[in-house]
Amino acid sequence: MDATFEPLVRWLGEHQDWILISIALISFLESLAIVGIVVPGVALLFAAGTAAGSTGLDPVWVLFAAFCGAVAGDGLSFLLGYRYHGKIRQIPPFRTRPEWIEKGERFFRKYGLMGIVIGRFVGPIRPVMPLVAGFMQMKPASFITVNMLSAIAWAPFYLMPGYLVGASLEAEGALSGRHLLFLAGMVISGWLLAQLLWWCHDHIRQRRNKLMLALVAGSACLALFITVSQIMQLDSIIALNQRFGLWALSLRHSWLDDFFIGLTQLGYREPMTLWGVMVTVALLLQRNLYGAGLWVGTLLLGQTLLYGLKHLFAWQRPALIAMPPDSYAYPSGHTTMSLIFLGTLAILCLPGVSGNRQKAILSGLCILITTVAGSRLYLTVHWPTDILGGLLLGGMVLALLYTVVLKYPFRTISPLPVVLASVAAWLISLLVWVIPHYSDILNRYLPIILV
């Protein structure tokens, strides 16, 4: 950390009652038009986050303080632009630096509502985007909705790096090489999957060839699934699974527990059902009945196959934690359904995204899929063969969906309502099913074998 901000971290550590107020104030100033241009908000938020983490403050309250400050700052900026839109260009410093407003105006015209979301994370235009939205007379209700939803993602993006650094200073020790190896493996495998998918998309242009690729991919997934289903019962594979489970136990670390448990809880029945329903509503509001039918049909097919196959194989889970889930292990439900949910969203929504952003979004989705799969291995609620089976089952379902949309194309779907519905579903799930019951959830995942 820059030595300039070390006194701030020390002062906040000595005056813990001021940490949340400081985070809210810094977030407010960093988000405020004009002021946010000159305030080193990113560095200050990192410093305040470090102080919060080192003193053990509840991360929920830390994120809530940042959320409130950011929403208030952006809201005031929007109000100024909306109220004084005819005079904005005459106000210093815009009178001498008109390109600030012009750049934000071009960005807003190009991306519309999504510009508010993207602009929140783009440094040069971040402090002026709400002002420009008001200046261009965006509907207040639309701005408030998008502003609040984007702030949900903004708060952890800017606060958690510092918070985790501070927490690691007080934790049982920094992450070791094996932790980093495991985390890097998840990210790299997701990135490689995205590169493979993008290469196929970029080099296979003809519809007939794409159909052939989908059929080959689906058949390959089916053949491999059958193979894994047979060999997982071999003594040698069982031994490998058990060795990996014990190695995964050795990875346990307090704040990795927090991250992976929080992530994995979003993959259970209630959060996933809410997510599915809210995306369905978003598609129906676009009057895209076919797209909504594809979405619902794919999810129901995946869930039906998953339920049937789990009971067919009746494979037991690892008995390495206090309270393993009651359902059977093979194939992994979290892995299968996260792949089907995110893969279906990619197939339906990526055509509505400009080409230069499709690859980045695809990479993010693939990394999220492999991270969900990795969370199940880390928490030792699945064997590696369960994860592999889940990926192959999800791949079969997505190959079938891709074949259908190639044969019977759908009307382009606007991705923004789907993104907003997904973020809202995740937030509600965290507030209703994860955070209030977190201590009980944590106890379920306590290892019963110390490595």
C-alpha positions in Angstrom: 0.0 0.0 0.0 1.1 3.6 -0.7 2.8 5.0 2.5 0.6 8.1 2.0 -2.4 6.2 3.3 -0.8 4.2 6.1 -1.7 6.9 8.7 -5.3 6.7 7.6 -5.3 2.9 8.2 -3.7 3.3 11.6 -6.1 6.1 12.6 -9.1 4.1 11.6 -7.8 1.0 13.4 -7.6 3.1 16.6 -11.0 4.6 16.0 -13.1 1.7 14.8 -16.4 3.6 15.3 -15.4 5.8 12.4 -14.6 3.1 9.9 -18.1 2.6 8.4 -18.8 6.4 8.4 -15.5 6.9 6.6 -16.2 4.2 4.0 -19.7 5.7 3.3 -18.2 9.2 3.1 -15.3 8.2 0.8 -17.8 6.3 -1.4 -20.0 9.3 -1.6 -17.2 11.7 -2.6 -15.7 9.2 -5.1 -19.1 9.0 -6.7 -19.9 12.7 -6.7 -19.6 14.6 -9.9 -16.5 16.9 -10.2 -15.3 15.9 -6.6 -14.8 12.3 -7.7 -12.5 13.5 -10.4 -9.9 14.8 -8.0 -10.4 12.5 -4.9 -8.2 9.4 -5.1 -11.2 7.3 -4.3 -9.8 3.9 -5.2 -6.8 4.2 -3.0 -8.8 5.6 -0.1 -11.4 2.8 -0.4 -8.6 0.2 -0.4 -7.1 1.8 2.7 -10.5 2.0 4.5 -11.2 -1.6 3.5 -7.9 -2.7 4.9 -8.7 -1.1 8.2 -12.1 -2.8 8.3 -10.6 -6.2 7.5 -7.9 -5.9 10.1 -10.4 -5.0 12.9 -12.7 -7.9 12.0 -15.7 -5.7 11.1 -18.6 -7.7 9.5 -18.1 -7.5 5.7 -21.9 -7.1 5.2 -21.9 -3.8 7.1 -18.7 -2.7 5.3 -20.3 -3.4 1.9 -23.6 -1.8 3.0 -21.8 1.4 4.0 -20.0 1.6 0.6 -23.3 0.9 -1.2 -25.1 3.7 0.6 -22.4 6.2 0.0 -22.1 5.3 -3.7 -25.9 5.4 -4.3 -26.1 8.8 -2.5 -23.2 10.3 -4.4 -24.5 9.1 -7.8 -28.0 10.1 -6.9 -27.0 13.7 -6.0 -24.9 13.9 -9.3 -28.0 12.7 -11.3 -30.2 15.2 -9.5 -27.8 18.1 -10.3 -27.7 17.1 -14.0 -31.4 16.6 -14.2 -32.2 20.0 -12.5 -29.5 22.1 -14.1 -29.1 20.4 -17.5 -29.2 23.7 -19.3 -26.4 25.2 -17.3 -24.1 22.2 -16.7 -21.7 23.2 -19.5 -21.2 26.6 -17.9 -20.2 25.2 -14.5 -16.5 25.0 -13.7 -14.6 22.8 -14.5 -16.8 21.7 -17.4 -16.6 25.2 -18.9 -12.9 24.8 -19.4 -12.9 21.0 -19.9 -16.0 20.4 -22.1 -14.6 17.1 -23.3 -15.5 15.5 -19.9 -19.2 16.0 -20.6 -18.8 15.2 -24.3 -17.1 11.9 -23.6 -19.7 10.9 -21.1 -22.5 11.9 -23.5 -21.1 9.8 -26.3 -20.8 6.9 -23.9 -24.3 7.2 -22.7 -25.7 7.5 -26.2 -23.9 4.4 -27.3 -24.7 2.1 -24.3 -27.9 3.7 -22.8 -28.8 2.1 -19.4 -25.9 -0.3 -19.7 -23.7 2.8 -19.8 -24.5 3.5 -16.2 -23.5 0.0 -15.2 -20.3 0.0 -17.3 -19.4 3.6 -16.4 -19.4 2.8 -12.7 -16.3 0.7 -13.2 -14.5 2.8 -15.8 -12.3 5.4 -14.1 -12.1 8.3 -16.6 -15.9 8.6 -17.0 -17.1 7.2 -13.6 -17.7 10.5 -11.8 -19.6 12.2 -14.7 -21.9 9.3 -15.9 -24.7 10.0 -13.4 -24.4 13.7 -14.1 -24.7 13.0 -17.8 -27.6 10.7 -17.3 -29.5 13.5 -15.5 -28.3 16.1 -18.1 -29.8 13.9 -20.8 -33.1 13.7 -18.9 -33.0 9.9 -18.2 -36.1 8.8 -16.3 -35.4 9.0 -12.5 -37.0 5.6 -11.8 -34.8 3.9 -14.4 -31.7 5.6 -13.1 -32.4 4.7 -9.4 -33.0 1.1 -10.3 -29.9 0.7 -12.4 -27.8 2.8 -10.0 -28.7 0.6 -7.0 -28.2 -2.7 -8.8 -24.8 -1.7 -10.2 -23.7 -0.4 -6.8 -24.3 -3.9 -5.4 -21.5 -5.1 -7.7 -19.4 -2.0 -7.3 -19.1 -2.2 -3.5 -17.4 -5.6 -3.3 -15.3 -4.9 -6.4 -13.7 -1.8 -4.7 -13.8 -2.8 -1.0 -13.1 -6.5 -0.8 -9.5 -6.4 -2.0 -8.5 -4.1 0.8 -10.8 -6.0 3.3 -9.2 -9.3 2.4 -5.7 -7.9 2.8 -6.6 -6.5 6.2 -8.3 -9.7 7.2 -5.3 -11.8 6.1 -3.1 -9.8 8.5 -5.2 -11.1 11.4 -6.0 -14.6 10.0 -4.2 -17.8 10.7 -1.7 -16.9 8.0 -1.4 -15.8 4.4 -2.4 -18.1 1.6 0.2 -20.7 0.8 1.4 -21.9 -2.6 -1.2 -24.8 -2.6 -4.0 -22.3 -2.1 -2.8 -20.2 -5.0 -2.4 -23.3 -7.1 -6.0 -24.3 -6.5 -7.4 -20.8 -7.2 -5.2 -20.4 -10.3 -6.4 -23.8 -11.5 -10.0 -22.7 -11.4 -9.4 -19.5 -13.2 -7.1 -20.9 -15.8 -9.4 -23.8 -16.6 -12.3 -21.5 -17.0 -10.3 -19.2 -19.2 -9.1 -22.1 -21.4 -12.6 -23.3 -21.8 -13.7 -19.9 -23.0 -10.8 -19.7 -25.5 -11.8 -23.1 -26.9 -15.5 -22.0 -27.2 -14.5 -18.7 -28.8 -12.2 -20.3 -31.3 -15.0 -22.6 -32.4 -17.3 -19.6 -32.7 -14.8 -17.6 -34.6 -13.6 -20.3 -37.0 -16.8 -22.3 -37.7 -19.1 -19.9 -39.6 -21.5 -22.0 -41.6 -24.7 -23.1 -39.9 -24.3 -26.7 -41.2 -20.9 -27.0 -39.7 -22.1 -25.5 -36.4 -24.8 -28.1 -36.3 -22.3 -30.8 -36.9 -20.1 -29.4 -34.1 -23.0 -29.4 -31.7 -23.9 -33.0 -32.5 -20.3 -34.1 -32.1 -19.8 -32.2 -28.8 -23.1 -33.6 -27.4 -22.2 -37.2 -28.5 -18.7 -36.8 -27.0 -20.1 -35.6 -23.7 -22.5 -38.6 -23.6 -19.7 -41.1 -24.4 -17.4 -39.6 -21.7 -20.3 -39.4 -19.2 -20.9 -43.2 -19.7 -17.2 -43.9 -19.3 -16.8 -41.9 -16.1 -20.0 -43.5 -14.7 -18.3 -46.9 -15.2 -14.7 -46.2 -14.1 -15.7 -44.2 -11.0 -16.5 -47.6 -9.3 -13.0 -48.9 -9.8 -10.9 -49.3 -6.7 -8.1 -47.2 -8.1 -10.5 -44.3 -9.0 -12.1 -44.5 -5.6 -8.6 -44.3 -4.0 -7.7 -41.2 -6.2 -11.0 -39.5 -5.2 -10.3 -40.1 -1.5 -6.7 -38.8 -1.7 -8.0 -35.7 -3.5 -10.6 -35.2 -0.7 -8.0 -35.3 2.0 -5.8 -32.9 0.0 -8.8 -30.6 -0.3 -9.3 -30.6 3.4 -5.7 -29.4 3.8 -6.7 -26.3 1.8 -9.2 -25.0 4.4 -8.6 -21.4 5.3 -11.0 -19.1 7.1 -11.7 -16.5 4.4 -11.6 -19.0 1.6 -14.3 -20.8 3.6 -16.4 -17.6 3.7 -16.0 -17.1 -0.1 -16.7 -20.7 -1.2 -19.5 -21.3 1.3 -21.3 -18.0 0.3 -20.9 -19.0 -3.4 -22.0 -22.5 -3.0 -25.1 -21.6 -1.0 -26.3 -19.6 -4.0 -26.4 -22.9 -6.0 -29.1 -24.6 -3.8 -32.8 -25.0 -4.7 -34.3 -21.8 -3.4 -31.8 -19.3 -4.9 -31.6 -21.1 -8.2 -35.4 -21.3 -8.4 -35.7 -17.5 -7.7 -33.0 -16.8 -10.3 -34.8 -19.0 -12.9 -38.1 -17.3 -12.2 -36.7 -13.7 -12.4 -34.9 -14.3 -15.7 -38.1 -15.8 -17.0 -40.0 -12.7 -16.1 -37.3 -10.5 -17.7 -37.7 -12.5 -20.9 -41.5 -12.3 -20.8 -41.4 -8.6 -20.3 -39.5 -8.4 -23.6 -42.4 -10.3 -25.2 -39.9 -13.1 -26.2 -42.1 -16.1 -25.5 -39.8 -18.4 -27.5 -36.7 -17.3 -25.6 -38.5 -17.8 -22.3 -39.6 -21.2 -23.4 -36.1 -22.2 -24.4 -34.9 -20.9 -21.0 -37.5 -22.8 -18.9 -37.4 -25.9 -21.0 -33.6 -26.2 -20.8 -33.6 -25.7 -17.0 -36.4 -28.3 -16.5 -34.6 -30.8 -18.8 -31.4 -30.4 -16.9 -33.0 -30.7 -13.5 -35.0 -33.8 -14.5 -32.0 -35.6 -15.9 -30.0 -34.6 -12.8 -32.6 -36.0 -10.4 -33.0 -39.2 -12.4 -29.3 -39.9 -12.7 -28.5 -39.1 -9.1 -31.0 -41.8 -8.0 -29.9 -44.2 -10.7 -26.3 -44.2 -9.5 -27.1 -43.5 -5.8 -23.4 -42.6 -5.3 -22.5 -41.5 -1.7 -20.9 -38.2 -0.9 -17.5 -37.8 1.0 -18.0 -38.1 4.7 -15.4 -35.5 5.5 -17.5 -32.6 6.9 -20.0 -32.3 9.8 -23.2 -32.3 7.8 -22.9 -33.4 4.1 -25.9 -32.6 1.9 -28.6 -35.3 1.9 -28.8 -35.9 -1.8 -26.6 -38.3 -3.8 -23.3 -37.2 -5.2 -23.1 -38.2 -8.8 -23.3 -36.1 -10.9 -22.7 -32.8 -9.1 -25.9 -30.8 -9.1 -24.2 -27.5 -8.5 -21.8 -28.1 -11.3 -24.5 -29.3 -13.7 -27.0 -26.5 -13.1 -24.5 -23.7 -12.9 -23.2 -24.8 -16.3 -26.7 -25.0 -17.7 -27.9 -21.7 -16.2 -24.9 -19.7 -17.3 -24.4 -21.6 -20.6 -28.1 -21.0 -21.5 -27.8 -17.3 -20.7 -24.7 -17.1 -22.9 -26.4 -18.8 -25.8 -29.5 -16.6 -25.5 -28.0 -13.3 -24.6 -24.5 -13.0 -26.1 -25.9 -12.4 -29.6 -27.3 -9.2 -28.2 -23.9 -8.0 -27.1 -21.4 -6.2 -29.3 -18.7 -8.5 -30.7 -15.8 -6.9 -28.9 -17.3 -7.6 -25.5 -18.6 -11.1 -26.2 -15.3 -12.8 -25.6 -14.7 -11.0 -22.2 -18.2 -11.9 -21.0 -17.8 -15.5 -22.1 -14.5 -15.8 -20.2 -16.1 -14.4 -17.1 -19.0 -16.9 -17.3 -16.7 -19.8 -17.8 -14.5 -18.8 -14.9 -17.6 -18.5 -12.7 -18.6 -22.0 -13.8 -15.3 -23.5 -12.9 -15.2 -21.6 -9.6 -18.6 -23.0 -8.6 -17.3 -26.5 -9.5 -14.1 -25.8 -7.5 -16.1 -24.7 -4.5 -17.7 -28.1 -4.2 -14.3 -29.7 -4.3 -12.9 -27.3 -1.8 -15.7 -27.9 0.6 -15.3 -31.7 0.1 -19.0 -32.3 -0.6 -18.1 -33.9 -4.0 -15.5 -36.3 -5.4 -13.7 -35.1 -8.6 -15.6 -37.7 -10.6 -18.9 -36.0 -9.5 -17.7 -32.7 -10.8 -16.5 -34.2 -14.1 -19.9 -36.0 -14.5 -21.7 -32.7 -13.8 -19.7 -30.9 -16.5 -20.4 -33.6 -19.0 -24.1 -33.7 -18.3 -24.4 -30.0 -18.5 -22.4 -30.1 -21.8 -24.9 -32.6 -23.2 -27.9 -30.3 -22.4 -26.3 -27.2 -23.8 -25.3 -29.0 -27.0 -28.9 -30.0 -27.4 -30.1 -26.4 -26.8 -27.5 -25.1 -29.3 -28.8 -27.6 -31.9 -32.4 -26.4 -31.3 -31.5 -22.7 -31.7 -29.5 -23.3 -34.8 -32.5 -25.2 -36.4 -35.1 -22.7 -35.0 -33.5 -19.3 -34.4 -34.9 -16.9 -31.8 -35.4 -13.2 -31.7 -32.4 -11.2 -30.3 -32.7 -10.8 -26.5 -31.7 -7.6 -24.8 -29.2 -8.7 -22.2 -29.6 -5.8 -19.7 -33.0 -6.9 -18.2 -31.6 -10.4 -17.8 -28.4 -9.1 -16.1 -30.5 -6.9 -13.8 -32.8 -9.8 -13.0 -29.9 -12.1 -12.2 -28.2 -9.6 -9.9 -31.4 -8.9 -8.1 -32.0 -12.6 -7.6 -28.4 -13.1 -6.2 -28.9 -10.1 -3.8 -32.2 -11.3 -2.5 -30.8 -14.8 -2.1 -27.9 -13.5 -0.1 -30.2 -11.4 2.2 -32.8 -14.1 2.7 -31.0 -17.5 2.6 -27.3 -16.9 3.2 -26.4 -14.1 5.5 -29.1 -14.6 8.2 -28.2 -18.3 8.6 -24.5 -18.0 7.9 -23.2 -19.3 11.3 -25.3 -22.4 11.0 -24.3 -22.9 7.4 -20.6 -22.6 8.4 -21.0 -25.3 11.1 -22.3 -27.7 8.5 -19.1 -27.5 6.5 -16.7 -27.9 9.4 -14.2 -30.7 8.7 -14.4 -33.8 10.9 -10.9 -34.9 9.9 -8.0 -32.6 10.6 -5.2 -32.9 8.1 
